[in-house]
Amino acid sequence: MSKTVLISGGSSGIGYTVSEYFAKAGYRLLWISLLEDEMKIAKSKLQEEIADSEINTLEQDLCLPNAAHKVYDWVKENNWKIDVLINNAGIGVYGHIHEIDMDQELAMINLNLINLYKMTRLFLKDMIHKNKGTIINISSNSSFQPTPKLSVYGATKAFVSHFSRSINEELKNSNSKVKVICVCPSAIRDTNFKKAGKMENLKTFSGLATTTSKEVAKDIWEGFLKGKDFIISGWKMRILYRISAIIPYKIQQFLVRQEIKEV
């Protein structure tokens, strides 16, 4: 194995589908997930599909405050050199802010924001030292505008977008060969995200700009190969993003309210 990719949430959804691309390209896969049984099943499936693929797994709850350091220590103990880090794991909590359990939102903040920040910081330092490597942070189209009933989720993803793109500008300004890619998918129909967040009945997952984990993985892989640093995933979302600049804010928010209605 000449190169190694570390993927949080690698055993399902976007993480699994993008793993297929990296495995076919000869990368060693490192998966981090809370669900050990899911990782075992996914590992067996991928290794049947792609012969000689190497997959190493770590069962770790990334909602815990010190999770990123445990992941980093695991990588160092095994003397792996990370060429690509994909911060993919994330959850959403849906509902009015005054009705949601605060601990649920704090766990989401730890996963979507705090540990993504820590993972980026820890592995970025090593990449800068080597002057090579790529970090891919999965944000969301929810980072583009206020998202009622997903207010904290949207805020975590807004952080991911600004954080990732700002660091990438720092790297470019210092002539570093390290890159940070920000990926903003639209609502994804075929992942556990909506079920885990109790959002199965939301219109957005069958709405105008929905996408699939396969489309997102394809966009990530092609953007990675082309050296892109900002990827809006889903062709329908890319069209909407381009025209959003001419749509008044009130109309944008009206459309958002329609998308988050329960059906």
Residue, then its C-alpha position, 0 to 999 in steps of 0.5 A: m500500500s503506497k497511500t493511506v486514507l482515513i475516513s470517519g463514518g467510512s462503513s456506510g453512506i458517503g464514507y463507504t461509497v467514496s471508500e470504493y474509489f480510494a480502494k480501487a486506486g490502491y489506498r489503504l483504508l482506515w475507518i472510524s465508526l461507532l458501529e463495530d458490527e456495521m464496519k465488519i459487514a462493510k469491510s467484508k463486502l468491500q473486500e469481496e468487491i475489490a480484491d486485496s483491499e486493506i481495511n483497518t477499523l477503529e470503534q470510536d464514538l466521535c461525539l466524545p470530546n477526546a475522540a480525535h486524540k484517540v484516533y490520532d494516537w491509534v494512527k501513530e501507534n500503527n505508524w501509518k502516514i495519512d495522505v488523505l483525511i476525510n472528515n465525513a461522520g456527522i449527525g443532525v438533530y431536528g426540531h425547534i431549539h427550545e424543544i430539543d434535548m440540549d445533550q443531543e445538540l452538544a453531542m452533535i456539536n462535538l461530532n460535527l464541529i469540535n472533533l472535525y476541528k481537532m482531527t483537522r488540526l492534528f493531521l494538518k500539522d503532519m501534512i504541512h511538515k511533509n508538504k503533502g496531503t489532502i483533508i476533505n471536510i464534508s459540510s452541507n448545503s445547510s451552511f448556505q443560509p439559515t435553516p429553521k428546525l436545523s439551526v444548530y446543525g446548520a451552524t455546525k456546517a457553516f463552521v465547517s465551510h468557513f473553517s475549511r475554505s479559510i485554512n485552504e487559503e492560508l495554505k495557498n498563500s504560504n505555497s504549501k502543497v497541502k490542500v483542504i477541500c470543502v464538500c457541500p452535498s444537498a440532502i441525500r436520499d439513501t443514507n442513515f442520516k435522516k433516520a438517525g435524526k428522526m427526519e424520515n418525513l421531511k420533504t427535503f429528502s424527496g425535494l428538488a435538489t436531493t442527491t445520492s451517496k453515489e453521486v456525492a462520492k463521484d463528485i468528491w473523487e473527481g474533485f479530488l483528482k482535479g485539485k478542486d478546493f470547493i465542491i457542491s455535490g449534486w447537479k441540481m444543487r449546483i444549478l440552485y447555488r448559481i442562481s441563489a445570488i439573484i433570489p431575494y432573501k425572503i424567497q430563499q427562506f420561503l423555499v427553505r421552509q417548504e423543504i423542511k416541512e413534514v409530509 
